[in-house]
Every structure is written in structure tokens, then in C-alpha cells.
């Protein structure tokens, strides 16, 4: 590539512009391109809101604007012309509607593969994940997420697996690869109490020099000079709204922004730089459940992590920040109707998610108890008929295997009831084939074109960091 040559011959104007106001609010995309074109990205932070439809981004910005007077950090970057922006086609090898494994693998391995696999094509060919490429180039590498750290999105940047479901084996592969920071949920895949082979992965990580942390306090107090494995829940972390409404959870479980800051602190002084993936994984889980409080508050938590990354990048000036999602899900949005402003604003008064509400009921719950719990959580009263409709699902509930809603709780029924009070509608309860939002800030962002395929992002990251694709 000729980017280094261009940088060496850069004009005095380019140097002066970058020193004075590199990201002034009056900057134009062309100015940003000129500023960044000659710089190498020593560090890369990619922040993924898993399952974020455009409506989720829109509603969260509306929610924050109407509640606080300032919108989301992501949309503010658009308003201030601080980023390059594109749409990205996220199709997998076998479907225009992708899952998180194929989506992350397209970025991680640079090849489209079938849904459900991690960097392994249908013919068995393995594609070296990008975080391994950066590790071989001398950089530190890590992932933080609100779902199990062994889940599809972090795994797609890190390892090869024929199936995303083998999370116990994925935990073992992380150990083999010596990643520097791995934090999220997933105790069931590390603890001997839950693993089928009774293998104590915590002990094995500790023996290899990792600090194993299981609470927010332990994470905050951990040594930033040693690798970290942080596991803060059996499966995923609590939804942000439920965490914030529970003093014990608030003390015990870190936020995505706090994990992001800790990961940056652990890797920022490495002479060869670092790469970090940050995932708001439970945005996807909330969308599957049509759970509006879970969705908006976890998207807002993602937005706080965006601020952490951008603040670091503005100070560091050698960091490329990538903000995106891997696919749409359920495509929610505020729909026109009577008193739509006030109805949407009612979400500001929600204390808990629908997951919290519905897991509080069983076959012995009374109509009065249903009404009381929903009114406490959502600040509105349901009718006897609506309460009966919810309770009708609890006669024969059985726990089953499955990624989402294994108890078959009446999430859609409750979201339909809420729609009459908050004006939020959904098209379904599954992934969609949307082209997704992609934004870039910092050195390398000039490489972004207005429309790209998901696999292009793999090669863009390598080019931005000037790491040859030779591994």
C-alpha cells in the first residue's frame, strides 16, 4: 500500500490541521479523510451492538434526547460529522438473514460462511481469525461482552469451531491462544461445577498467569499489567435496567463501559498496540423477546462504551474506533398514534425488563399478583383480561434447550399489551436481513466506502493497522 509514502510527503496544511482541531464540530467528511489518511491505526476498538436494528438506534437516541436533553453518543458523532459512515451487507454464505456466528466470522475470518459456524466453511476449510493475526503481529487482543464470553460474536474474532454451540470447547481454545483480556458471562463453560468434563478452566487460566475475577470490585482492583479472565454470570449478564434497579447487582456486576475501560487500561501501554472487541450482546436477546426496557437500556449501555472508546481515541490519536451491529432483529420502532410522545416517554418510568416481570410468575400466581408486578415494573395497570391472557401460558411451562426463551414465556403477549401504552411496535421476534449501520473514527476511517460487504471489514482492519495478510 502507499499510505506510508503519502504520510511522509504530507503537506504542512495536513500537519497543521491535525494538530489544531482534528475533529472540530465543523469538520466535513472530506476533512476527516485528509486528516486520517496518512496515519496508521496502532490500536483498533470495534464496538458491536448485537442484533441492533436501525429502529433500536433511533429509539435509544430519542429516549436519551427526551430524557436528558442530549442524544446518544453514536448519533452525535453523525451530527458533528466526526465519523465516516457506511451501510454494510451482512449476508452469510447460505442466507440473506445471518446469525451472529456467521456475521462475526465474516469480520473475523474474512470469508462468508454458513450460519452457526465460526470461521469454518461448509467444506471444512478453516480461516484464521483476525485476533490471532493481530496477536501474531505482536499486538495484545481482547474481547468484552454482556453475554457469555464464549458466545458467537467474540468467538468469531478469536477461534475456529464447526459449531457455535460448543462453548465449553471455545473456552479451551481461548486458553490455547493466550488472549489478553476476556470478560463477560459464561460461568457454565468455565466452572467444573457445570462443565460436562468437570474440567476447572478457572484453575487452568490462573496457572497460565491470568487474573480470574468474578465481581465488579475484583475487576476494578485487578492489576492492569497481567492478563484477565472476567466471568460475571452463569450465562449472560443481567440486563442493564434490572442491574440498575438492584443494589446488589449494581455492586457485583460491571457495566459494559466499565469493562471496556478496564480492557483499554490493560492493553493501552503495549508498544505494538492492541485490538479490542466490545459487544452489547444482550441487545439481541432483548430484541428476540420484544422487551423494550431491556432493549433501550442495553443499547444505552452500549452507547456509554462508545463514549469510553471515543474519549480514548481522541486522546490517543492512534486508535481506530469502529461502531456497528451484526444484523437487525425484530425491527422495532415508534409507531404513529394518539399521544405518541407521552406514550413513548412512559418507558422512562420502567423499573424492570419484561424478563424480570415474566420470570416472577408461575402456575400459582393470581390475577392480582400479575397486575401488581406489572404496575410496579412499568407504572401502568393491566386489565383482568390482560392478566388472564398472560397467566394462560403458565399451566404447562417446561424448561427446554435453546438460546432464547427456553421456558416459552409470553413475551409477545406482554409486548403487545405494552404497545398500547408505549407506541413501540415490532415486526417479529427474529433476525432480519437489514443492511446495517457502520461508523469509523480515527486513523483508517478514510478507507471506508459508502457501501461494503461484511468481509471487507476484515481486510480494512488489517490495512488500517498496516498488518500484512500473510498468516
C-alpha positions as CSV (number, residue, x, y, z in Angstrom):
1,X,0.0,0.0,0.0
2,X,1.1,3.6,-0.5
3,X,-0.3,5.1,2.7
4,X,3.1,5.4,4.4
5,X,4.6,7.1,1.4
6,X,1.7,9.5,1.3
7,X,2.2,10.3,5.0
8,X,5.9,11.0,4.6
9,X,5.1,13.5,1.9
10,X,2.2,15.1,3.7
11,X,1.7,18.9,3.4
12,X,2.2,21.5,6.1
13,X,-1.5,22.1,5.9
14,X,-2.3,18.5,6.8
15,X,0.1,18.6,9.8
16,X,-1.4,21.9,11.0
17,X,-4.9,20.7,10.6
18,X,-4.3,17.6,12.6
19,X,-2.5,19.5,15.4
20,X,-5.1,22.2,15.8
21,X,-8.7,20.8,15.6
22,X,-8.6,17.2,14.3
23,X,-12.2,16.6,15.0
24,X,-13.8,20.0,15.2
25,X,-17.6,20.0,15.1
26,X,-17.4,21.9,11.8
27,X,-15.3,19.2,10.2
28,X,-16.6,17.7,7.0
29,X,-16.1,14.0,6.0
30,X,-13.6,15.1,3.4
31,X,-11.5,17.0,6.0
32,X,-11.6,13.9,8.3
33,X,-10.4,11.8,5.4
34,X,-7.5,14.1,4.8
35,X,-6.6,14.2,8.5
36,X,-6.6,10.4,8.9
37,X,-5.4,9.3,5.5
38,X,-1.7,9.3,6.5
39,X,-1.9,7.7,9.9
40,X,-1.5,4.1,10.9
41,X,-4.0,2.6,13.4
42,X,-1.8,1.3,16.2
43,X,-5.0,0.2,18.1
44,X,-8.4,-0.9,16.9
45,X,-11.6,-1.0,19.0
46,X,-14.7,-2.4,17.4
47,X,-17.9,-1.9,19.3
48,X,-20.8,-4.2,18.3
49,X,-24.4,-3.8,19.4
50,X,-25.6,-7.4,18.6
51,X,-29.0,-7.5,16.9
52,X,-29.4,-3.8,16.6
53,X,-32.0,-2.8,14.1
54,X,-31.8,0.8,12.9
55,X,-35.0,1.4,14.9
56,X,-33.2,0.4,18.1
57,X,-30.5,3.1,17.4
58,X,-33.2,5.6,16.6
59,X,-35.4,4.9,19.6
60,X,-32.4,5.0,22.0
61,X,-31.4,8.4,20.7
62,X,-35.0,9.6,21.0
63,X,-35.2,8.2,24.5
64,X,-32.0,9.8,25.7
65,X,-32.8,13.1,23.9
66,X,-36.2,13.4,25.6
67,X,-35.0,12.2,29.0
68,X,-31.7,14.0,29.3
69,X,-31.7,16.7,26.6
70,X,-28.8,15.1,24.9
71,X,-29.0,12.2,22.5
72,X,-26.8,9.2,22.1
73,X,-23.0,9.4,21.6
74,X,-23.3,7.4,18.3
75,X,-25.8,9.8,16.7
76,X,-24.0,12.8,18.0
77,X,-20.9,11.6,16.1
78,X,-23.1,11.7,12.9
79,X,-24.4,15.2,13.8
80,X,-20.9,16.5,14.3
81,X,-19.5,14.9,11.2
82,X,-16.9,13.2,13.2
83,X,-17.1,9.8,11.6
84,X,-17.1,8.2,8.2
85,X,-20.3,6.2,7.7
86,X,-21.5,3.3,5.6
87,X,-24.1,0.6,5.1
88,X,-22.8,-3.0,5.3
89,X,-24.3,-6.1,3.8
90,X,-24.2,-8.8,6.4
91,X,-25.5,-11.8,4.5
92,X,-24.0,-15.2,5.3
93,X,-22.8,-17.9,2.9
94,X,-26.2,-19.6,2.9
95,X,-28.7,-16.9,3.8
96,X,-29.5,-13.3,3.4
97,X,-30.5,-13.4,7.1
98,X,-27.4,-14.0,9.1
99,X,-26.8,-15.3,12.6
100,X,-24.2,-13.9,14.9
101,X,-21.7,-16.7,14.3
102,X,-21.6,-16.2,10.5
103,X,-21.7,-12.4,10.9
104,X,-18.7,-12.3,13.3
105,X,-16.8,-14.8,11.2
106,X,-17.2,-12.6,8.1
107,X,-15.3,-9.9,10.0
108,X,-13.1,-12.4,11.8
109,X,-12.0,-14.7,9.0
110,X,-12.7,-12.5,6.0
111,X,-14.9,-15.1,4.4
112,X,-18.6,-15.6,4.3
113,X,-19.6,-18.9,6.0
114,X,-22.9,-20.7,6.8
115,X,-25.0,-19.7,9.8
116,X,-24.0,-21.5,13.0
117,X,-20.3,-21.9,12.3
118,X,-17.2,-20.0,13.4
119,X,-14.6,-19.4,10.7
120,X,-15.1,-22.9,9.2
121,X,-16.6,-23.2,5.7
122,X,-19.0,-25.9,4.7
123,X,-16.2,-27.9,3.1
124,X,-14.3,-27.9,6.4
125,X,-11.8,-25.2,5.4
126,X,-10.6,-23.1,8.4
127,X,-10.0,-19.4,8.1
128,X,-7.5,-17.8,10.6
129,X,-9.4,-15.4,12.9
130,X,-8.3,-11.8,12.8
131,X,-7.4,-11.5,16.5
132,X,-5.0,-14.4,16.0
133,X,-3.5,-12.5,13.1
134,X,-3.0,-9.4,15.2
135,X,-1.5,-11.5,18.1
136,X,1.0,-12.9,15.7
137,X,1.8,-9.4,14.6
138,X,2.7,-8.6,18.2
139,X,-0.4,-6.8,19.4
140,X,-2.4,-7.5,22.5
141,X,-6.0,-8.7,21.9
142,X,-9.2,-9.0,23.9
143,X,-13.0,-9.1,24.0
144,X,-15.6,-7.9,26.4
145,X,-19.3,-8.7,26.2
146,X,-22.6,-8.8,28.1
147,X,-23.3,-12.4,27.0
148,X,-21.1,-15.4,27.6
149,X,-17.5,-14.6,26.5
150,X,-17.7,-17.9,24.7
151,X,-20.7,-16.7,22.6
152,X,-20.7,-16.3,18.9
153,X,-19.6,-12.7,18.4
154,X,-16.4,-12.7,20.5
155,X,-15.6,-16.3,19.3
156,X,-15.9,-15.2,15.7
157,X,-12.9,-12.9,16.1
158,X,-10.8,-15.5,18.0
159,X,-11.2,-19.1,17.2
160,X,-12.4,-21.8,14.7
161,X,-15.3,-24.1,15.5
162,X,-17.6,-26.0,13.3
163,X,-20.5,-25.0,15.6
164,X,-21.1,-22.0,17.8
165,X,-22.8,-24.2,20.4
166,X,-19.7,-25.9,21.7
167,X,-19.0,-23.2,24.2
168,X,-17.0,-25.5,26.6
169,X,-14.5,-26.2,23.8
170,X,-14.4,-22.5,22.8
171,X,-13.3,-21.7,26.4
172,X,-10.4,-24.2,26.0
173,X,-9.4,-22.6,22.7
174,X,-9.2,-19.2,24.3
175,X,-6.7,-20.6,26.8
176,X,-4.6,-22.0,24.0
177,X,-4.5,-18.7,22.2
178,X,-3.4,-16.5,25.2
179,X,-5.8,-13.7,24.6
180,X,-5.0,-10.8,27.0
181,X,-8.5,-9.7,28.2
182,X,-11.6,-11.8,28.1
183,X,-14.6,-10.6,30.1
184,X,-18.3,-11.3,30.1
185,X,-20.7,-14.1,31.3
186,X,-20.3,-17.8,30.9
187,X,-19.5,-19.4,34.2
188,X,-21.3,-22.6,33.0
189,X,-18.5,-23.1,30.4
190,X,-15.5,-22.5,32.8
191,X,-16.6,-23.9,36.1
192,X,-16.1,-27.6,36.9
193,X,-19.5,-27.5,38.6
194,X,-21.2,-27.1,35.2
195,X,-18.9,-28.5,32.6
196,X,-19.6,-32.0,31.3
197,X,-16.0,-33.0,31.7
198,X,-15.7,-31.4,35.2
199,X,-12.6,-29.5,34.0
200,X,-11.8,-26.5,36.1
201,X,-10.9,-23.9,33.5
202,X,-10.5,-21.2,36.1
203,X,-7.6,-23.1,37.7
204,X,-6.1,-23.6,34.2
205,X,-6.3,-19.9,33.4
206,X,-4.8,-19.0,36.8
207,X,-2.0,-21.4,36.3
208,X,-1.2,-19.7,33.0
209,X,-0.9,-16.3,34.7
210,X,-4.4,-14.9,34.3
211,X,-6.2,-13.0,37.0
212,X,-9.6,-14.6,37.4
213,X,-12.2,-12.0,38.5
214,X,-15.8,-12.7,39.2
215,X,-17.1,-9.4,40.6
216,X,-17.1,-5.7,39.7
217,X,-14.8,-4.9,42.6
218,X,-12.3,-7.6,41.8
219,X,-12.2,-6.3,38.2
220,X,-11.7,-2.7,39.1
221,X,-9.0,-3.7,41.6
222,X,-7.2,-6.1,39.3
223,X,-3.6,-5.5,38.1
224,X,-3.7,-3.8,34.7
225,X,-0.3,-5.4,33.8
226,X,-1.5,-9.0,33.8
227,X,-4.0,-10.8,31.6
228,X,-7.6,-11.0,32.9
229,X,-10.4,-13.5,32.6
230,X,-13.5,-12.0,34.0
231,X,-16.7,-14.0,34.3
232,X,-19.7,-12.2,36.0
233,X,-22.6,-14.6,35.5
234,X,-23.6,-18.2,34.7
235,X,-24.9,-17.3,31.3
236,X,-25.3,-13.6,30.2
237,X,-25.0,-10.6,32.5
238,X,-28.2,-9.1,33.8
239,X,-30.0,-6.6,31.6
240,X,-28.9,-3.1,32.4
241,X,-32.3,-2.0,33.6
242,X,-32.5,-4.9,36.0
243,X,-29.0,-4.3,37.2
244,X,-29.5,-0.6,37.8
245,X,-32.7,-1.4,39.8
246,X,-31.0,-3.8,42.1
247,X,-28.4,-2.6,44.6
248,X,-26.7,-6.0,44.9
249,X,-26.4,-6.5,41.2
250,X,-25.1,-2.9,40.8
251,X,-22.3,-3.6,43.2
252,X,-21.5,-7.1,41.8
253,X,-21.8,-6.7,38.0
254,X,-19.7,-4.3,36.0
255,X,-21.2,-2.2,33.2
256,X,-20.1,-2.7,29.6
257,X,-18.4,0.7,29.8
258,X,-16.5,-0.3,32.9
259,X,-15.3,-3.5,31.2
260,X,-14.3,-1.5,28.2
261,X,-12.3,1.0,30.2
262,X,-10.6,-1.8,32.1
263,X,-9.7,-3.7,28.9
264,X,-8.2,-0.5,27.4
265,X,-6.2,0.2,30.6
266,X,-4.8,-3.3,30.5
267,X,-3.6,-3.1,26.9
268,X,-3.0,0.6,26.1
269,X,0.7,0.7,27.1
270,X,1.7,-2.2,24.9
271,X,4.4,-0.9,22.5
272,X,2.9,-2.8,19.5
273,X,-0.7,-1.7,20.3
274,X,-3.9,-3.6,20.9
275,X,-7.2,-4.8,19.4
276,X,-10.4,-5.0,21.3
277,X,-13.9,-6.2,20.5
278,X,-16.7,-4.8,22.7
279,X,-20.2,-6.4,22.4
280,X,-23.5,-5.3,23.8
281,X,-24.7,-8.9,23.3
282,X,-28.0,-8.7,25.1
283,X,-29.4,-6.1,22.8
284,X,-30.0,-9.1,20.6
285,X,-31.6,-11.1,23.4
286,X,-33.9,-8.2,24.2
287,X,-35.0,-7.9,20.6
288,X,-35.8,-11.6,20.4
289,X,-38.1,-11.1,23.4
290,X,-39.6,-7.8,22.1
291,X,-38.5,-6.5,25.5
292,X,-38.4,-2.7,25.2
293,X,-36.9,-1.8,28.5
294,X,-34.2,-4.5,28.1
295,X,-33.5,-3.2,24.5
296,X,-33.3,0.5,25.1
297,X,-31.3,0.4,28.3
298,X,-28.8,-2.1,27.0
299,X,-28.4,-0.1,23.8
300,X,-27.8,2.9,26.1
301,X,-25.1,0.9,27.9
302,X,-23.5,0.2,24.5
303,X,-23.6,3.9,23.9
304,X,-21.7,4.5,27.1
305,X,-19.0,2.1,25.9
306,X,-18.9,4.1,22.6
307,X,-18.0,7.2,24.7
308,X,-15.2,5.4,26.5
309,X,-13.7,4.3,23.2
310,X,-14.0,7.7,21.5
311,X,-12.6,9.5,24.5
312,X,-9.6,7.3,24.5
313,X,-9.2,7.6,20.7
314,X,-9.4,11.4,20.8
315,X,-6.6,11.5,23.4
316,X,-4.5,8.7,21.9
317,X,-4.9,9.7,18.1
318,X,-3.5,6.3,17.0
319,X,-6.8,4.4,17.6
320,X,-9.4,3.4,15.0
321,X,-12.9,3.0,16.6
322,X,-15.4,1.0,14.6
323,X,-19.1,1.1,15.7
324,X,-21.6,-1.3,14.1
325,X,-24.0,-4.2,14.5
326,X,-24.0,-7.7,13.1
327,X,-27.6,-7.8,11.9
328,X,-31.1,-6.4,12.6
329,X,-33.5,-8.2,14.9
330,X,-37.3,-7.7,15.1
331,X,-37.1,-4.2,13.7
332,X,-38.8,-2.2,16.4
333,X,-39.9,1.4,16.1
334,X,-42.1,4.1,17.4
335,X,-45.4,3.9,15.5
336,X,-47.8,6.8,14.9
337,X,-50.8,7.0,17.1
338,X,-52.6,9.1,19.6
339,X,-50.4,10.7,22.3
340,X,-47.3,9.0,20.9
341,X,-44.9,11.4,22.6
342,X,-46.3,10.8,26.0
343,X,-46.6,7.1,25.4
344,X,-43.0,6.7,24.3
345,X,-41.9,8.8,27.2
346,X,-43.6,6.4,29.6
347,X,-40.6,4.0,29.1
348,X,-38.6,6.4,31.2
349,X,-40.6,5.2,34.2
350,X,-40.0,1.5,33.6
351,X,-38.1,-0.1,36.6
352,X,-37.6,-3.6,35.1
353,X,-37.5,-5.6,32.0
354,X,-40.1,-8.0,30.7
355,X,-37.8,-10.8,31.5
356,X,-37.9,-9.8,35.2
357,X,-41.6,-9.4,35.1
358,X,-42.4,-12.8,33.5
359,X,-40.0,-14.8,35.5
360,X,-41.8,-13.7,38.6
361,X,-45.0,-15.7,37.6
362,X,-45.9,-19.4,37.8
363,X,-49.0,-21.6,37.7
364,X,-49.9,-20.5,41.3
365,X,-49.8,-16.7,40.5
366,X,-53.1,-14.9,40.9
367,X,-54.5,-12.2,38.6
368,X,-54.0,-9.6,41.3
369,X,-50.3,-10.6,41.6
370,X,-49.8,-10.2,37.9
371,X,-51.4,-6.7,37.9
372,X,-49.3,-5.7,40.9
373,X,-46.0,-6.8,39.5
374,X,-46.6,-5.2,36.1
375,X,-47.7,-1.9,37.6
376,X,-44.6,-1.9,39.8
377,X,-42.3,-2.6,36.9
378,X,-44.0,-0.5,34.2
379,X,-46.0,2.1,36.1
380,X,-49.3,1.2,34.4
381,X,-52.3,-1.0,35.2
382,X,-53.3,-4.0,33.1
383,X,-56.8,-5.2,32.9
384,X,-58.1,-8.5,34.4
385,X,-58.4,-9.9,30.9
386,X,-54.8,-9.0,30.0
387,X,-53.6,-10.6,33.3
388,X,-55.5,-13.8,32.5
389,X,-54.0,-13.9,29.0
390,X,-50.5,-13.8,30.5
391,X,-51.3,-16.4,33.1
392,X,-52.7,-18.8,30.5
393,X,-49.2,-19.6,29.4
394,X,-48.0,-20.8,32.8
395,X,-50.0,-24.0,33.1
396,X,-47.5,-26.2,31.3
397,X,-44.2,-24.4,31.1
398,X,-41.2,-26.7,30.7
399,X,-37.5,-25.8,30.6
400,X,-36.0,-26.7,27.2
401,X,-32.7,-26.3,25.5
402,X,-32.4,-23.1,23.4
403,X,-30.6,-19.8,23.1
404,X,-33.6,-17.7,23.6
405,X,-36.8,-18.1,25.8
406,X,-36.4,-21.8,26.6
407,X,-39.3,-21.5,29.0
408,X,-41.6,-20.2,26.3
409,X,-42.7,-17.2,28.4
410,X,-45.4,-14.9,26.9
411,X,-43.0,-12.2,25.8
412,X,-45.1,-11.3,22.7
413,X,-48.3,-11.1,24.7
414,X,-46.7,-8.6,27.1
415,X,-45.1,-6.5,24.4
416,X,-48.5,-6.3,22.6
417,X,-50.1,-5.1,25.9
418,X,-47.3,-2.5,26.3
419,X,-47.6,-1.3,22.7
420,X,-51.0,0.2,23.6
421,X,-49.2,2.2,26.3
422,X,-45.8,3.0,24.8
423,X,-46.4,3.1,21.0
424,X,-43.5,0.7,20.2
425,X,-44.2,-1.9,17.5
426,X,-42.2,-4.9,16.3
427,X,-42.2,-6.9,13.0
428,X,-41.4,-10.2,14.6
429,X,-39.1,-11.9,17.1
430,X,-36.1,-12.9,15.0
431,X,-33.2,-11.7,12.9
432,X,-33.8,-9.6,9.8
433,X,-31.8,-9.0,6.6
434,X,-31.1,-5.3,7.1
435,X,-28.1,-3.6,5.7
436,X,-26.5,-2.3,8.9
437,X,-25.0,0.9,10.2
438,X,-21.2,1.2,10.3
439,X,-19.3,4.2,11.6
440,X,-15.5,4.7,11.9
441,X,-13.5,7.3,13.8
442,X,-9.7,7.8,13.7
443,X,-6.8,6.6,11.5
444,X,-8.0,4.2,8.8
445,X,-11.5,5.6,8.7
446,X,-10.7,7.1,5.3
447,X,-10.6,3.6,3.9
448,X,-14.4,3.2,4.4
449,X,-16.6,3.3,1.3
450,X,-20.3,4.2,1.5
451,X,-21.4,0.6,1.0
452,X,-19.4,-2.6,1.8
453,X,-19.7,-6.3,2.3
454,X,-19.2,-7.7,5.8
455,X,-16.0,-9.5,4.6
456,X,-14.5,-6.1,3.5
457,X,-14.2,-5.1,7.1
458,X,-11.7,-7.8,7.9
459,X,-9.3,-6.5,5.3
460,X,-10.0,-2.9,6.1
461,X,-8.8,-3.5,9.7
462,X,-5.6,-5.2,8.5
463,X,-4.9,-2.4,6.1
464,X,-5.6,0.3,8.6
465,X,-3.1,-1.2,11.1
466,X,-0.7,-2.0,8.2
467,X,-0.6,-5.7,9.2
468,X,0.0,-7.9,6.2
469,X,-2.5,-10.7,5.5
470,X,0.3,-13.3,5.4
471,X,-0.7,-15.7,8.2
